[in-house]
């Protein structure tokens, strides 16, 4: 109990996200490898619109308490519900780009806001 009281808010949220990944049967982002097909879950930290090779791309950072993953939807400027703080389950093939894990055009499912 004393550990929980002395833990930072980020530590507590990370622990909750790791437990959520385990209960949903998803792969922890920190355990994902290049070219592996996975289903991951976490909270969107950032959502940004960036051009990639002249094509709009909606980019989001998904965090599950173990590591972060970039999720990229090529050709999309926005997606309803894709916003910082939203929980998401995403499936696809992991690519490694400059040491970061990336999922391009994943299948995804928005999760309810807050605790289920």
Biopython code that builds the backbone (N, CA, C, O; Angstrom):
import numpy as np
from Bio.PDB.StructureBuilder import StructureBuilder

atoms = [
    (1, "UNK", "N", (0.830, -1.188, 0.000)),
    (1, "UNK", "CA", (0.000, 0.000, 0.000)),
    (1, "UNK", "C", (0.876, 1.255, 0.000)),
    (1, "UNK", "O", (0.585, 2.228, -0.695)),
    (2, "UNK", "N", (1.950, 1.217, 0.787)),
    (2, "UNK", "CA", (2.851, 2.368, 0.855)),
    (2, "UNK", "C", (3.495, 2.643, -0.502)),
    (2, "UNK", "O", (3.696, 3.801, -0.869)),
    (3, "UNK", "N", (3.827, 1.559, -1.268)),
    (3, "UNK", "CA", (4.392, 1.738, -2.605)),
    (3, "UNK", "C", (3.422, 2.464, -3.526)),
    (3, "UNK", "O", (3.825, 3.343, -4.287)),
    (4, "UNK", "N", (2.138, 2.100, -3.458)),
    (4, "UNK", "CA", (1.144, 2.750, -4.311)),
    (4, "UNK", "C", (1.002, 4.225, -3.959)),
    (4, "UNK", "O", (0.825, 5.060, -4.845)),
    (5, "UNK", "N", (1.079, 4.551, -2.671)),
    (5, "UNK", "CA", (0.944, 5.944, -2.253)),
    (5, "UNK", "C", (2.147, 6.782, -2.666)),
    (5, "UNK", "O", (2.010, 7.975, -2.939)),
    (6, "UNK", "N", (3.324, 6.165, -2.714)),
    (6, "UNK", "CA", (4.525, 6.911, -3.072)),
    (6, "UNK", "C", (4.813, 6.878, -4.572)),
    (6, "UNK", "O", (5.741, 7.543, -5.031)),
    (7, "UNK", "N", (4.042, 6.124, -5.336)),
    (7, "UNK", "CA", (4.241, 6.047, -6.783)),
    (7, "UNK", "C", (3.686, 7.285, -7.472)),
    (7, "UNK", "O", (2.722, 7.893, -7.006)),
    (8, "UNK", "N", (4.315, 7.651, -8.599)),
    (8, "UNK", "CA", (3.830, 8.793, -9.371)),
    (8, "UNK", "C", (2.571, 8.387, -10.147)),
    (8, "UNK", "O", (2.286, 7.201, -10.306)),
    (9, "UNK", "N", (1.837, 9.370, -10.619)),
    (9, "UNK", "CA", (0.627, 9.116, -11.399)),
    (9, "UNK", "C", (0.958, 8.327, -12.661)),
    (9, "UNK", "O", (0.201, 7.440, -13.057)),
    (10, "UNK", "N", (2.096, 8.650, -13.297)),
    (10, "UNK", "CA", (2.496, 7.931, -14.513)),
    (10, "UNK", "C", (2.778, 6.456, -14.215)),
    (10, "UNK", "O", (2.414, 5.585, -15.004)),
    (11, "UNK", "N", (3.425, 6.174, -13.079)),
    (11, "UNK", "CA", (3.693, 4.785, -12.692)),
    (11, "UNK", "C", (2.394, 4.018, -12.488)),
    (11, "UNK", "O", (2.273, 2.874, -12.925)),
    (12, "UNK", "N", (1.422, 4.642, -11.827)),
    (12, "UNK", "CA", (0.142, 3.986, -11.581)),
    (12, "UNK", "C", (-0.606, 3.728, -12.882)),
    (12, "UNK", "O", (-1.182, 2.655, -13.065)),
    (13, "UNK", "N", (-0.599, 4.716, -13.796)),
    (13, "UNK", "CA", (-1.268, 4.540, -15.083)),
    (13, "UNK", "C", (-0.579, 3.461, -15.911)),
    (13, "UNK", "O", (-1.246, 2.679, -16.588)),
    (14, "UNK", "N", (0.750, 3.414, -15.860)),
    (14, "UNK", "CA", (1.496, 2.388, -16.601)),
    (14, "UNK", "C", (1.148, 1.003, -16.078)),
    (14, "UNK", "O", (0.963, 0.072, -16.861)),
    (15, "UNK", "N", (1.059, 0.863, -14.770)),
    (15, "UNK", "CA", (0.705, -0.435, -14.182)),
    (15, "UNK", "C", (-0.694, -0.854, -14.610)),
    (15, "UNK", "O", (-0.923, -2.019, -14.935)),
    (16, "UNK", "N", (-1.628, 0.091, -14.611)),
    (16, "UNK", "CA", (-2.998, -0.199, -15.033)),
    (16, "UNK", "C", (-3.043, -0.626, -16.505)),
    (16, "UNK", "O", (-3.762, -1.560, -16.862)),
    (17, "UNK", "N", (-2.273, 0.059, -17.354)),
    (17, "UNK", "CA", (-2.244, -0.280, -18.783)),
    (17, "UNK", "C", (-1.620, -1.653, -19.016)),
    (17, "UNK", "O", (-2.100, -2.410, -19.859)),
    (18, "UNK", "N", (-0.553, -1.985, -18.277)),
    (18, "UNK", "CA", (0.068, -3.315, -18.413)),
    (18, "UNK", "C", (-0.914, -4.406, -18.010)),
    (18, "UNK", "O", (-1.010, -5.432, -18.684)),
    (19, "UNK", "N", (-1.646, -4.197, -16.917)),
    (19, "UNK", "CA", (-2.642, -5.169, -16.475)),
    (19, "UNK", "C", (-3.754, -5.313, -17.504)),
    (19, "UNK", "O", (-4.238, -6.419, -17.746)),
    (20, "UNK", "N", (-4.161, -4.202, -18.110)),
    (20, "UNK", "CA", (-5.205, -4.224, -19.132)),
    (20, "UNK", "C", (-4.764, -5.035, -20.346)),
    (20, "UNK", "O", (-5.553, -5.797, -20.904)),
    (21, "UNK", "N", (-3.504, -4.874, -20.757)),
    (21, "UNK", "CA", (-2.978, -5.631, -21.895)),
    (21, "UNK", "C", (-3.011, -7.127, -21.595)),
    (21, "UNK", "O", (-3.342, -7.930, -22.467)),
    (22, "UNK", "N", (-2.670, -7.499, -20.365)),
    (22, "UNK", "CA", (-2.689, -8.917, -19.982)),
    (22, "UNK", "C", (-4.101, -9.477, -19.979)),
    (22, "UNK", "O", (-4.322, -10.577, -20.485)),
    (23, "UNK", "N", (-5.075, -8.740, -19.415)),
    (23, "UNK", "CA", (-6.438, -9.255, -19.317)),
    (23, "UNK", "C", (-7.133, -9.342, -20.672)),
    (23, "UNK", "O", (-8.022, -10.175, -20.853)),
    (24, "UNK", "N", (-6.743, -8.494, -21.629)),
    (24, "UNK", "CA", (-7.358, -8.547, -22.964)),
    (24, "UNK", "C", (-6.658, -9.545, -23.882)),
    (24, "UNK", "O", (-7.114, -9.787, -25.000)),
    (25, "UNK", "N", (-5.553, -10.126, -23.414)),
    (25, "UNK", "CA", (-4.825, -11.099, -24.227)),
    (25, "UNK", "C", (-3.981, -10.483, -25.319)),
    (25, "UNK", "O", (-3.602, -11.163, -26.272)),
    (26, "UNK", "N", (-3.685, -9.213, -25.192)),
    (26, "UNK", "CA", (-2.876, -8.517, -26.196)),
    (26, "UNK", "C", (-1.383, -8.674, -25.899)),
    (26, "UNK", "O", (-0.984, -8.946, -24.767)),
    (27, "UNK", "N", (-0.580, -8.500, -26.931)),
    (27, "UNK", "CA", (0.875, -8.526, -26.794)),
    (27, "UNK", "C", (1.336, -7.210, -26.190)),
    (27, "UNK", "O", (0.858, -6.145, -26.581)),
    (28, "UNK", "N", (2.261, -7.275, -25.242)),
    (28, "UNK", "CA", (2.839, -6.043, -24.701)),
    (28, "UNK", "C", (3.685, -5.392, -25.789)),
    (28, "UNK", "O", (4.428, -6.080, -26.489)),
    (29, "UNK", "N", (3.579, -4.079, -25.935)),
    (29, "UNK", "CA", (4.327, -3.374, -26.972)),
    (29, "UNK", "C", (5.823, -3.597, -26.796)),
    (29, "UNK", "O", (6.543, -3.738, -27.785)),
    (30, "UNK", "N", (6.297, -3.632, -25.575)),
    (30, "UNK", "CA", (7.716, -3.847, -25.312)),
    (30, "UNK", "C", (8.218, -5.197, -25.782)),
    (30, "UNK", "O", (9.424, -5.379, -25.950)),
    (31, "UNK", "N", (7.310, -6.160, -26.002)),
    (31, "UNK", "CA", (7.683, -7.499, -26.466)),
    (31, "UNK", "C", (7.547, -7.674, -27.973)),
    (31, "UNK", "O", (7.842, -8.753, -28.486)),
    (32, "UNK", "N", (7.110, -6.649, -28.695)),
    (32, "UNK", "CA", (6.892, -6.742, -30.145)),
    (32, "UNK", "C", (8.221, -6.683, -30.906)),
    (32, "UNK", "O", (9.128, -5.936, -30.540)),
    (33, "UNK", "N", (8.315, -7.484, -31.971)),
    (33, "UNK", "CA", (9.510, -7.543, -32.809)),
    (33, "UNK", "C", (9.161, -7.190, -34.247)),
    (33, "UNK", "O", (7.999, -7.257, -34.650)),
    (34, "UNK", "N", (10.176, -6.813, -35.015)),
    (34, "UNK", "CA", (10.003, -6.459, -36.417)),
    (34, "UNK", "C", (9.309, -7.576, -37.193)),
    (34, "UNK", "O", (9.654, -8.749, -37.054)),
    (35, "UNK", "N", (8.343, -7.205, -37.998)),
    (35, "UNK", "CA", (7.560, -8.078, -38.888)),
    (35, "UNK", "C", (6.636, -9.059, -38.162)),
    (35, "UNK", "O", (6.078, -9.956, -38.794)),
    (36, "UNK", "N", (6.471, -8.905, -36.873)),
    (36, "UNK", "CA", (5.574, -9.758, -36.099)),
    (36, "UNK", "C", (4.141, -9.251, -36.258)),
    (36, "UNK", "O", (3.904, -8.043, -36.226)),
    (37, "UNK", "N", (3.189, -10.162, -36.429)),
    (37, "UNK", "CA", (1.777, -9.788, -36.482)),
    (37, "UNK", "C", (1.255, -9.831, -35.049)),
    (37, "UNK", "O", (1.354, -10.853, -34.370)),
    (38, "UNK", "N", (0.696, -8.702, -34.596)),
    (38, "UNK", "CA", (0.302, -8.576, -33.193)),
    (38, "UNK", "C", (-1.046, -7.889, -33.042)),
    (38, "UNK", "O", (-1.556, -7.259, -33.968)),
    (39, "UNK", "N", (-1.599, -8.029, -31.859)),
    (39, "UNK", "CA", (-2.719, -7.225, -31.390)),
    (39, "UNK", "C", (-2.244, -6.572, -30.104)),
    (39, "UNK", "O", (-1.835, -7.253, -29.164)),
    (40, "UNK", "N", (-2.302, -5.247, -30.070)),
    (40, "UNK", "CA", (-1.837, -4.485, -28.910)),
    (40, "UNK", "C", (-2.958, -3.566, -28.428)),
    (40, "UNK", "O", (-3.887, -3.255, -29.173)),
    (41, "UNK", "N", (-2.855, -3.146, -27.190)),
    (41, "UNK", "CA", (-3.818, -2.198, -26.645)),
    (41, "UNK", "C", (-3.086, -1.176, -25.805)),
    (41, "UNK", "O", (-2.004, -1.452, -25.286)),
    (42, "UNK", "N", (-3.667, -0.002, -25.667)),
    (42, "UNK", "CA", (-3.060, 1.043, -24.864)),
    (42, "UNK", "C", (-3.841, 2.338, -25.000)),
    (42, "UNK", "O", (-4.965, 2.363, -25.503)),
    (43, "UNK", "N", (-3.218, 3.403, -24.541)),
    (43, "UNK", "CA", (-3.818, 4.735, -24.582)),
    (43, "UNK", "C", (-3.069, 5.585, -25.605)),
    (43, "UNK", "O", (-1.839, 5.563, -25.663)),
    (44, "UNK", "N", (-3.817, 6.328, -26.403)),
    (44, "UNK", "CA", (-3.205, 7.237, -27.367)),
    (44, "UNK", "C", (-2.663, 8.446, -26.622)),
    (44, "UNK", "O", (-3.410, 9.153, -25.946)),
    (45, "UNK", "N", (-1.371, 8.680, -26.747)),
    (45, "UNK", "CA", (-0.750, 9.838, -26.091)),
    (45, "UNK", "C", (-0.820, 11.078, -26.959)),
    (45, "UNK", "O", (-1.164, 12.157, -26.476)),
    (46, "UNK", "N", (-0.496, 10.935, -28.237)),
    (46, "UNK", "CA", (-0.513, 12.064, -29.160)),
    (46, "UNK", "C", (-1.161, 11.635, -30.472)),
    (46, "UNK", "O", (-1.133, 10.461, -30.840)),
    (47, "UNK", "N", (-1.743, 12.602, -31.167)),
    (47, "UNK", "CA", (-2.295, 12.371, -32.507)),
    (47, "UNK", "C", (-1.881, 13.572, -33.349)),
    (47, "UNK", "O", (-2.141, 14.719, -32.986)),
    (48, "UNK", "N", (-1.227, 13.293, -34.489)),
    (48, "UNK", "CA", (-0.665, 14.353, -35.327)),
    (48, "UNK", "C", (-0.936, 14.057, -36.794)),
    (48, "UNK", "O", (-0.916, 12.898, -37.209)),
    (49, "UNK", "N", (-1.190, 15.097, -37.579)),
    (49, "UNK", "CA", (-1.318, 14.956, -39.030)),
    (49, "UNK", "C", (0.015, 15.347, -39.652)),
    (49, "UNK", "O", (0.492, 16.465, -39.456)),
    (50, "UNK", "N", (0.622, 14.416, -40.409)),
    (50, "UNK", "CA", (1.910, 14.679, -41.073)),
    (50, "UNK", "C", (1.852, 14.142, -42.500)),
    (50, "UNK", "O", (1.231, 13.110, -42.755)),
    (51, "UNK", "N", (2.499, 14.844, -43.426)),
    (51, "UNK", "CA", (2.595, 14.284, -44.776)),
    (51, "UNK", "C", (3.684, 13.214, -44.828)),
    (51, "UNK", "O", (4.745, 13.374, -44.224)),
    (52, "UNK", "N", (3.423, 12.135, -45.542)),
    (52, "UNK", "CA", (4.414, 11.080, -45.784)),
    (52, "UNK", "C", (4.441, 10.851, -47.281)),
    (52, "UNK", "O", (3.469, 10.374, -47.867)),
    (53, "UNK", "N", (5.565, 11.195, -47.894)),
    (53, "UNK", "CA", (5.732, 11.045, -49.347)),
    (53, "UNK", "C", (4.604, 11.740, -50.106)),
    (53, "UNK", "O", (4.097, 11.217, -51.098)),
    (54, "UNK", "N", (4.216, 12.929, -49.628)),
    (54, "UNK", "CA", (3.187, 13.702, -50.302)),
    (54, "UNK", "C", (1.768, 13.250, -50.020)),
    (54, "UNK", "O", (0.825, 13.797, -50.592)),
    (55, "UNK", "N", (1.596, 12.273, -49.158)),
    (55, "UNK", "CA", (0.272, 11.751, -48.812)),
    (55, "UNK", "C", (-0.007, 12.109, -47.351)),
    (55, "UNK", "O", (0.880, 11.957, -46.512)),
    (56, "UNK", "N", (-1.218, 12.581, -47.023)),
    (56, "UNK", "CA", (-1.502, 12.856, -45.616)),
    (56, "UNK", "C", (-1.449, 11.561, -44.804)),
    (56, "UNK", "O", (-1.808, 10.489, -45.291)),
    (57, "UNK", "N", (-0.999, 11.684, -43.573)),
    (57, "UNK", "CA", (-0.929, 10.520, -42.691)),
    (57, "UNK", "C", (-1.292, 10.950, -41.279)),
    (57, "UNK", "O", (-0.710, 11.888, -40.734)),
    (58, "UNK", "N", (-2.248, 10.264, -40.702)),
    (58, "UNK", "CA", (-2.614, 10.493, -39.315)),
    (58, "UNK", "C", (-1.721, 9.591, -38.467)),
    (58, "UNK", "O", (-1.748, 8.370, -38.616)),
    (59, "UNK", "N", (-0.932, 10.191, -37.579)),
    (59, "UNK", "CA", (0.004, 9.434, -36.753)),
    (59, "UNK", "C", (-0.380, 9.579, -35.291)),
    (59, "UNK", "O", (-0.716, 10.672, -34.835)),
    (60, "UNK", "N", (-0.331, 8.478, -34.560)),
    (60, "UNK", "CA", (-0.648, 8.490, -33.135)),
    (60, "UNK", "C", (0.379, 7.651, -32.392)),
    (60, "UNK", "O", (0.912, 6.680, -32.929)),
    (61, "UNK", "N", (0.649, 8.037, -31.151)),
    (61, "UNK", "CA", (1.537, 7.256, -30.305)),
    (61, "UNK", "C", (0.667, 6.483, -29.317)),
    (61, "UNK", "O", (-0.098, 7.075, -28.556)),
    (62, "UNK", "N", (0.791, 5.159, -29.336)),
    (62, "UNK", "CA", (0.042, 4.269, -28.455)),
    (62, "UNK", "C", (0.984, 3.788, -27.358)),
    (62, "UNK", "O", (2.083, 3.316, -27.649)),
    (63, "UNK", "N", (0.565, 3.902, -26.106)),
    (63, "UNK", "CA", (1.401, 3.516, -24.967)),
    (63, "UNK", "C", (0.641, 2.514, -24.109)),
    (63, "UNK", "O", (-0.528, 2.721, -23.785)),
    (64, "UNK", "N", (1.324, 1.412, -23.739)),
    (64, "UNK", "CA", (0.672, 0.378, -22.929)),
    (64, "UNK", "C", (1.331, 0.138, -21.577)),
    (64, "UNK", "O", (1.027, -0.853, -20.913)),
    (65, "UNK", "N", (2.220, 1.020, -21.163)),
    (65, "UNK", "CA", (2.893, 0.859, -19.887)),
    (65, "UNK", "C", (4.236, 0.174, -20.003)),
    (65, "UNK", "O", (5.071, 0.290, -19.106)),
    (66, "UNK", "N", (4.462, -0.553, -21.116)),
    (66, "UNK", "CA", (5.759, -1.218, -21.308)),
    (66, "UNK", "C", (6.618, -0.476, -22.329)),
    (66, "UNK", "O", (7.843, -0.461, -22.210)),
    (67, "UNK", "N", (5.992, 0.134, -23.324)),
    (67, "UNK", "CA", (6.697, 0.870, -24.379)),
    (67, "UNK", "C", (5.671, 1.627, -25.220)),
    (67, "UNK", "O", (4.463, 1.493, -25.020)),
    (68, "UNK", "N", (6.168, 2.415, -26.153)),
    (68, "UNK", "CA", (5.307, 3.174, -27.062)),
    (68, "UNK", "C", (5.407, 2.590, -28.470)),
    (68, "UNK", "O", (6.403, 1.964, -28.832)),
    (69, "UNK", "N", (4.363, 2.808, -29.247)),
    (69, "UNK", "CA", (4.256, 2.310, -30.612)),
    (69, "UNK", "C", (3.637, 3.417, -31.449)),
    (69, "UNK", "O", (2.676, 4.052, -31.015)),
    (70, "UNK", "N", (4.172, 3.659, -32.646)),
    (70, "UNK", "CA", (3.572, 4.630, -33.561)),
    (70, "UNK", "C", (2.541, 3.913, -34.429)),
    (70, "UNK", "O", (2.833, 2.879, -35.030)),
    (71, "UNK", "N", (1.337, 4.472, -34.486)),
    (71, "UNK", "CA", (0.265, 3.933, -35.322)),
    (71, "UNK", "C", (0.033, 4.959, -36.426)),
    (71, "UNK", "O", (-0.198, 6.135, -36.145)),
    (72, "UNK", "N", (0.094, 4.513, -37.692)),
    (72, "UNK", "CA", (0.002, 5.427, -38.832)),
    (72, "UNK", "C", (-1.104, 4.965, -39.771)),
    (72, "UNK", "O", (-1.122, 3.816, -40.213)),
    (73, "UNK", "N", (-2.030, 5.880, -40.070)),
    (73, "UNK", "CA", (-3.067, 5.629, -41.058)),
    (73, "UNK", "C", (-2.737, 6.492, -42.267)),
    (73, "UNK", "O", (-2.953, 7.704, -42.244)),
    (74, "UNK", "N", (-2.214, 5.877, -43.321)),
    (74, "UNK", "CA", (-1.852, 6.602, -44.541)),
    (74, "UNK", "C", (-3.107, 7.039, -45.286)),
    (74, "UNK", "O", (-4.077, 6.287, -45.383)),
    (75, "UNK", "N", (-3.078, 8.263, -45.810)),
    (75, "UNK", "CA", (-4.203, 8.768, -46.586)),
    (75, "UNK", "C", (-5.350, 9.290, -45.736)),
    (75, "UNK", "O", (-6.402, 9.624, -46.280)),
    (76, "UNK", "N", (-5.185, 9.369, -44.435)),
    (76, "UNK", "CA", (-6.250, 9.847, -43.554)),
    (76, "UNK", "C", (-5.834, 11.159, -42.906)),
    (76, "UNK", "O", (-4.700, 11.307, -42.451)),
    (77, "UNK", "N", (-6.748, 12.097, -42.869)),
    (77, "UNK", "CA", (-6.504, 13.376, -42.191)),
    (77, "UNK", "C", (-7.061, 13.348, -40.767)),
    (77, "UNK", "O", (-6.542, 14.023, -39.879)),
    (78, "UNK", "N", (-8.094, 12.581, -40.563)),
    (78, "UNK", "CA", (-8.674, 12.427, -39.231)),
    (78, "UNK", "C", (-9.525, 11.167, -39.216)),
    (78, "UNK", "O", (-9.958, 10.676, -40.259)),
    (79, "UNK", "N", (-9.757, 10.654, -38.010)),
    (79, "UNK", "CA", (-10.633, 9.503, -37.802)),
    (79, "UNK", "C", (-11.443, 9.818, -36.550)),
    (79, "UNK", "O", (-10.873, 10.170, -35.518)),
    (80, "UNK", "N", (-12.746, 9.697, -36.628)),
    (80, "UNK", "CA", (-13.603, 9.982, -35.485)),
    (80, "UNK", "C", (-13.198, 9.091, -34.313)),
    (80, "UNK", "O", (-13.099, 7.872, -34.458)),
    (81, "UNK", "N", (-12.967, 9.696, -33.165)),
    (81, "UNK", "CA", (-12.618, 8.950, -31.959)),
    (81, "UNK", "C", (-11.134, 8.776, -31.724)),
    (81, "UNK", "O", (-10.721, 8.427, -30.619)),
    (82, "UNK", "N", (-10.316, 9.016, -32.753)),
    (82, "UNK", "CA", (-8.860, 8.909, -32.585)),
    (82, "UNK", "C", (-8.376, 10.249, -32.040)),
    (82, "UNK", "O", (-8.232, 11.227, -32.774)),
    (83, "UNK", "N", (-8.130, 10.264, -30.730)),
    (83, "UNK", "CA", (-7.741, 11.487, -30.042)),
    (83, "UNK", "C", (-6.917, 11.126, -28.808)),
    (83, "UNK", "O", (-7.040, 10.020, -28.284)),
    (84, "UNK", "N", (-6.077, 12.051, -28.341)),
    (84, "UNK", "CA", (-5.270, 11.765, -27.153)),
    (84, "UNK", "C", (-6.149, 11.383, -25.961)),
    (84, "UNK", "O", (-7.208, 11.965, -25.725)),
    (85, "UNK", "N", (-5.667, 10.379, -25.221)),
    (85, "UNK", "CA", (-6.387, 9.906, -24.050)),
    (85, "UNK", "C", (-7.335, 8.758, -24.325)),
    (85, "UNK", "O", (-7.849, 8.143, -23.391)),
    (86, "UNK", "N", (-7.576, 8.456, -25.600)),
    (86, "UNK", "CA", (-8.509, 7.382, -25.970)),
    (86, "UNK", "C", (-7.801, 6.041, -25.928)),
    (86, "UNK", "O", (-6.646, 5.937, -26.340)),
    (87, "UNK", "N", (-8.477, 5.015, -25.436)),
    (87, "UNK", "CA", (-7.921, 3.661, -25.441)),
    (87, "UNK", "C", (-8.290, 2.981, -26.743)),
    (87, "UNK", "O", (-9.347, 3.231, -27.321)),
    (88, "UNK", "N", (-7.389, 2.111, -27.194)),
    (88, "UNK", "CA", (-7.504, 1.528, -28.523)),
    (88, "UNK", "C", (-6.918, 0.124, -28.512)),
    (88, "UNK", "O", (-5.943, -0.144, -27.809)),
    (89, "UNK", "N", (-7.511, -0.769, -29.290)),
    (89, "UNK", "CA", (-6.911, -2.064, -29.601)),
    (89, "UNK", "C", (-6.574, -2.004, -31.079)),
    (89, "UNK", "O", (-7.432, -1.663, -31.893)),
    (90, "UNK", "N", (-5.329, -2.332, -31.442)),
    (90, "UNK", "CA", (-4.888, -2.275, -32.839)),
    (90, "UNK", "C", (-4.224, -3.590, -33.222)),
    (90, "UNK", "O", (-3.517, -4.198, -32.417)),
    (91, "UNK", "N", (-4.456, -4.025, -34.460)),
    (91, "UNK", "CA", (-3.879, -5.276, -34.963)),
    (91, "UNK", "C", (-3.205, -5.024, -36.294)),
    (91, "UNK", "O", (-3.708, -4.275, -37.131)),
    (92, "UNK", "N", (-2.050, -5.664, -36.480)),
    (92, "UNK", "CA", (-1.334, -5.539, -37.735)),
    (92, "UNK", "C", (0.080, -6.064, -37.612)),
    (92, "UNK", "O", (0.432, -6.729, -36.638)),
    (93, "UNK", "N", (0.891, -5.751, -38.624)),
    (93, "UNK", "CA", (2.280, -6.206, -38.656)),
    (93, "UNK", "C", (3.194, -5.073, -38.204)),
    (93, "UNK", "O", (3.124, -3.959, -38.724)),
    (94, "UNK", "N", (4.045, -5.367, -37.239)),
    (94, "UNK", "CA", (4.997, -4.397, -36.706)),
    (94, "UNK", "C", (6.113, -4.143, -37.722)),
    (94, "UNK", "O", (6.638, -5.077, -38.327)),
    (95, "UNK", "N", (6.461, -2.886, -37.898)),
    (95, "UNK", "CA", (7.640, -2.486, -38.674)),
    (95, "UNK", "C", (8.537, -1.704, -37.726)),
    (95, "UNK", "O", (8.053, -1.012, -36.831)),
    (96, "UNK", "N", (9.826, -1.815, -37.923)),
    (96, "UNK", "CA", (10.760, -1.036, -37.117)),
    (96, "UNK", "C", (11.280, 0.112, -37.972)),
    (96, "UNK", "O", (11.720, -0.091, -39.104)),
    (97, "UNK", "N", (11.224, 1.322, -37.416)),
    (97, "UNK", "CA", (11.704, 2.498, -38.123)),
    (97, "UNK", "C", (12.558, 3.317, -37.171)),
    (97, "UNK", "O", (12.047, 3.907, -36.218)),
    (98, "UNK", "N", (13.861, 3.353, -37.429)),
    (98, "UNK", "CA", (14.808, 4.085, -36.575)),
    (98, "UNK", "C", (14.659, 3.692, -35.103)),
    (98, "UNK", "O", (14.696, 4.544, -34.215)),
    (99, "UNK", "N", (14.492, 2.404, -34.863)),
    (99, "UNK", "CA", (14.395, 1.906, -33.496)),
    (99, "UNK", "C", (13.022, 2.003, -32.870)),
    (99, "UNK", "O", (12.838, 1.573, -31.731)),
    (100, "UNK", "N", (12.044, 2.561, -33.584)),
    (100, "UNK", "CA", (10.675, 2.667, -33.054)),
    (100, "UNK", "C", (9.784, 1.647, -33.722)),
    (100, "UNK", "O", (9.942, 1.344, -34.905)),
    (101, "UNK", "N", (8.859, 1.126, -32.967)),
    (101, "UNK", "CA", (7.868, 0.187, -33.502)),
    (101, "UNK", "C", (6.750, 0.983, -34.171)),
    (101, "UNK", "O", (6.292, 1.992, -33.635)),
    (102, "UNK", "N", (6.310, 0.516, -35.362)),
    (102, "UNK", "CA", (5.271, 1.212, -36.126)),
    (102, "UNK", "C", (4.261, 0.204, -36.649)),
    (102, "UNK", "O", (4.633, -0.878, -37.104)),
    (103, "UNK", "N", (2.977, 0.562, -36.584)),
    (103, "UNK", "CA", (1.897, -0.205, -37.215)),
    (103, "UNK", "C", (1.294, 0.690, -38.291)),
    (103, "UNK", "O", (0.826, 1.785, -37.982)),
    (104, "UNK", "N", (1.295, 0.247, -39.553)),
    (104, "UNK", "CA", (0.704, 1.012, -40.640)),
    (104, "UNK", "C", (-0.688, 0.479, -40.947)),
    (104, "UNK", "O", (-0.882, -0.730, -41.075)),
    (105, "UNK", "N", (-1.654, 1.380, -41.065)),
    (105, "UNK", "CA", (-3.043, 1.065, -41.430)),
    (105, "UNK", "C", (-3.575, -0.165, -40.686)),
    (105, "UNK", "O", (-4.028, -1.121, -41.316)),
    (106, "UNK", "N", (-3.523, -0.145, -39.351)),
    (106, "UNK", "CA", (-3.963, -1.320, -38.602)),
    (106, "UNK", "C", (-5.487, -1.439, -38.563)),
    (106, "UNK", "O", (-6.210, -0.462, -38.758)),
    (107, "UNK", "N", (-5.950, -2.656, -38.305)),
    (107, "UNK", "CA", (-7.344, -2.827, -37.912)),
    (107, "UNK", "C", (-7.391, -2.310, -36.488)),
    (107, "UNK", "O", (-6.453, -2.534, -35.724)),
    (108, "UNK", "N", (-8.447, -1.633, -36.118)),
    (108, "UNK", "CA", (-8.494, -1.077, -34.766)),
    (108, "UNK", "C", (-9.910, -1.095, -34.214)),
    (108, "UNK", "O", (-10.897, -1.176, -34.945)),
    (109, "UNK", "N", (-9.964, -1.017, -32.900)),
    (109, "UNK", "CA", (-11.226, -0.959, -32.179)),
    (109, "UNK", "C", (-11.066, 0.075, -31.074)),
    (109, "UNK", "O", (-10.135, -0.011, -30.273)),
    (110, "UNK", "N", (-11.962, 1.047, -31.025)),
    (110, "UNK", "CA", (-11.941, 2.035, -29.962)),
    (110, "UNK", "C", (-12.504, 1.401, -28.703)),
    (110, "UNK", "O", (-13.486, 0.661, -28.765)),
    (111, "UNK", "N", (-11.895, 1.682, -27.574)),
    (111, "UNK", "CA", (-12.346, 1.150, -26.294)),
    (111, "UNK", "C", (-13.084, 2.238, -25.548)),
    (111, "UNK", "O", (-12.859, 3.422, -25.796)),
    (112, "UNK", "N", (-13.958, 1.858, -24.643)),
    (112, "UNK", "CA", (-14.685, 2.874, -23.864)),
    (112, "UNK", "C", (-13.726, 3.759, -23.086)),
    (112, "UNK", "O", (-12.654, 3.316, -22.673)),
    (113, "UNK", "N", (-14.115, 5.002, -22.891)),
    (113, "UNK", "CA", (-13.324, 5.930, -22.093)),
    (113, "UNK", "C", (-13.424, 5.528, -20.627)),
    (113, "UNK", "O", (-14.483, 5.085, -20.181)),
    (114, "UNK", "N", (-12.345, 5.676, -19.876)),
    (114, "UNK", "CA", (-12.347, 5.336, -18.465)),
    (114, "UNK", "C", (-12.240, 3.844, -18.252)),
    (114, "UNK", "O", (-11.951, 3.086, -19.178)),
    (115, "UNK", "N", (-12.478, 3.434, -17.019)),
    (115, "UNK", "CA", (-12.383, 2.002, -16.683)),
    (115, "UNK", "C", (-13.601, 1.247, -17.149)),
    (115, "UNK", "O", (-14.716, 1.770, -17.141)),
    (116, "UNK", "N", (-13.376, -0.007, -17.561)),
    (116, "UNK", "CA", (-14.478, -0.845, -18.036)),
    (116, "UNK", "C", (-15.051, -1.613, -16.881)),
    (116, "UNK", "O", (-15.994, -2.384, -17.060)),
]
sb = StructureBuilder()
sb.init_structure("model")
sb.init_model(0)
sb.init_chain("A")
sb.init_seg("    ")
for serial, (resi, resn, name, xyz) in enumerate(atoms, 1):
    if name == "N":
        sb.init_residue(resn, " ", resi, " ")
    sb.init_atom(name, np.array(xyz, "f"), 0.0, 1.0, " ", f" {name:<3s}", serial, name[0])
structure = sb.get_structure()
